[in-house]
Amino acid sequence: MTYLKYIQYFYLIAAVLFAVDGFMQLGSEERSPWISFFFAAIALFMFFFRRRFAKKFENQQKGQK
């Protein structure tokens, strides 16, 4: 289950990409940038949630040994 440590960083990368996309769309009349900002916020939340969950899981595994 070591891959759980690294999955959280994919959410961080996605948050950065969505934020950049949102900033690029700010001047555009065709598309709304708020959807990209919303997805960036969700991805950032998931990063911190996964990080907290991974630390809690790691501490639980250390306690059982």
Number of C-alpha atoms within 10 A of each C-alpha: 4 7 7 13 14 12 13 21 18 13 20 18 15 18 24 17 16 21 21 15 16 22 15 11 16 12 11 11 8 7 11 13 20 14 14 19 20 15 17 24 17 14 22 20 15 18 21 15 12 19 18 13 15 17 12 12 13 12 11 11 10 9 8 6 5
